Amino acid sequence: MSPLPPFRPEAVVFDLDGVLVDSEGLWAEAEQAVIEGLGRPWDPSIRPALLGLGAREAAELLAAHVGGIDPDQMDGLIRAEITRRFTEGVPVTDGAMELVEQLAGRIPVGVATNSRRSLAMIALKSSGFADLVDAFVSADDVARPKPAPDPYLRACELLSARPERSVAIEDSPTGAASAKAAGMWVIGCPSLDGQMLSAADAIVGSLRQIDPVRLLTVAV
């Protein structure tokens, strides 16, 4: 399946974690450190279920999974641990910087993430994307996080773009469902092997498979 929509996009909106920045490993390390710090064994099978969730939803799921932990306590512990790791530096996903640099200035570029604004800004700044995007929407900026369409609808609004004529790039089922619910054309780039993104219109194995020149020359 071609990773090109049947129209020239009015905007391209990227997810952050797992798409622009290779942060899923940092999240997994932080979650494991918190769980083990509480004296509980870490179960890696929970990780796929956490992918793409908002911070609060992830904390509630982890608290329920280990049992006997208040979700607010879990949320605070994870936030402190991931903030420390993000501050030390967040790696860029393969091909992400090249793709965004070639799109920036030629088409409106946005970011829509389920991360909190403070964490997302650390990631954007430390990775070098902050000055390349025209709009940024975090979980703190909308009433409902992904899989609700709110983050992508708000990003398109800020970019003065119609969702149905815009492209979203996502790595998780939660995010792909959000973008599709917003009416966008969705390119899936799974960050976990075997991850199914059934809501995506096209799937790529790497952002390097998305040709920005062809993307911008599709017939209107």
N, C-alpha and C positions, 0 to 999 in steps of 0.2 A: 504494500500500500504506500502510495506517495505521501511524504510528509508535507505536502503543499495543499493549502485550501484552494477551492475553486474561485477565489477572488483575491484581489490585492488587499491585504489587511489595512484597516484604519489605525490599528494599534496592535502591539504585541505585549502581552502581560505574562511575566514569569513568576512562578513560585520561587521561593528563596531556598529553604533547606532542602538539599538533595537535587536541586536544579541548578541554581547559580553557585551555591557554596556547598562543598562536600562536608556537611556538618552532621550528617546522620550518625557517623561514627562517634563524634563528640557527644551527641545526645545519648547514645547507647552507653558510652563510658560513664557519663554523668549519672544516668539512671542506675547503672550497676553499682557505682560507688556509693550512692545514697542507700540503696537497698542493703548492700553488704554492711554499710556503716550502721544500719539499724539492727544488725545481727541476723538478717534474713538471707537465705540463699537466692542468688540471682538466677532467674529462669529466662534464657535467651529466646524462648519460643513466644514470649509476650511482645517482642520487638515489632514484628509486622503489624500487630494490632494498634500499636502506638503511632505508626507512620502517618503523618499528615494531620494528626489531632491537634487541637488547641491545647495550650499549657494546662488549663484547668481540667479539661476532659482527660488528658493524659495522666494528670495527678490522681484524678478520681479512679481511673482504671487501674493504675499501679497500686493505689491504696487498697482497693477491693481485692486485687490479685494476691497481695501479701497478707492482708488481713490485720486487724488490730491497729491500723494507723489512720489518723485523721487526715482527710484529703488536703486540708489547709496546711498541715504540717508537712505533708509530702510535697505540696506545691512550693512551699518556701525553701525546703531543702534542695529540691531540684533546681530552682531558680538560682540559688546562690552558687551551686556547683557548676551549672552550665555557664553562668556569667563569668566565673573565673576562667573557665576553659576558652570561652569566646574571646576574652580580653587578651589571652596569650596568642591569638591568631586563628583565623578560620580559613582553611584552604579553599581554593576556587575549583569548581568542577571542570573536568576536562572539556575544553572547547567553549566554555561559557563566556570568558572574557572576549575572545575573538568574535563570537556571535553578537554580543551586546555592543561592542565597539563598532561593528559594521552596520548595525541597525540604528544606533544613536545618531540623532541629527537628521536622519532620513525618514524616520517614522516614529511616532510617539511610543515610548517604551515605559512600561510600568512593572511594579512588583506587588503581588498580593500574597500575603503570608498569614498563617495561623499563629505565628510567633508574636510575643509581646513586642510593642514598639521599641522598648529600651534594648532588648536583646537583638532584634532585627537591625537596629541602627548600628550596633557594635559590629555585627556581621557585615553589613553593607560598607561601612567605613574601612574596616580592617582588610576587606577583600578588594577594595578599589571600585566598587560599583556605585557608590553613593552619588558621584558626580555625573553618572551616565544615564540615570533613570529620571523620567519626567514626573512620575507619580509613584507614591508608595503608600500601601494600605496594610495595616497590621490588624491583629485580632482586637486591639484596643480601639480601633476606629470604626467598628461596625457592631450592630446589635447582635448578629449571629455569625459565628465563625464558619469556616468550611466544615461539613459539606453543604451548608446553605450557600446560596449564590451571592450573598451580600458582599464579600471581599472583592469579587470580580466585577460586580455591578458598580461598586464604588470606584474601582480603579478605572473602568471605562468612562465613568462620569467625569472623573478628574482629567482624563485624557481627551475629553470631548469626542469620544469614539462610540459607535454603536456596537454593543456586544455581539450581535449577530454578524457583524462584519469585522470582527477582531479575533485574534488568535491567542490562546492560552497555552503555556508549556508547563506540564505537571509531571511529577514523579510518583504520586500516590493515588490510590483509588478514591480517597477522601477528596483530594484536590481536584482530580479529574471530574468527579461528580459535581463539585461546586461550580467549576467552569462551564460544564455542559448545562447545568441548571440555569446558569446566567445566559445561556443561548450562544455561547462562544464555540468556535471551531478549536478542538483540543488536540494538541500533539502530546502524546505520552512518552516519557523517557524514564522508565522504571529505575529506581535507585537500589532496589533489592532484586536479586535473581529470582525469577519465577513469579514476580509480582504481576497480578492481572489488573489492567486498567481498562475495564470493559466500556467505560464511558468515553474513552478517547476515540477520535476520528482517525488517527494515525499513530503508529508506534515507531520510535527510533531507538537504537541501542546506545546512541551518543548524540550530544548536541552538535558534533561535527558533521552529522548526517543532514543537518538543516542548512541549506544553501541560502544565505541572506540575499544574494543577487536574484536568484530565481523566485524567492519569496516575494520580493518587491517588484517583480516584473510580471506577476500573474495578471492576466487580463481582468479588468474591472467588471 
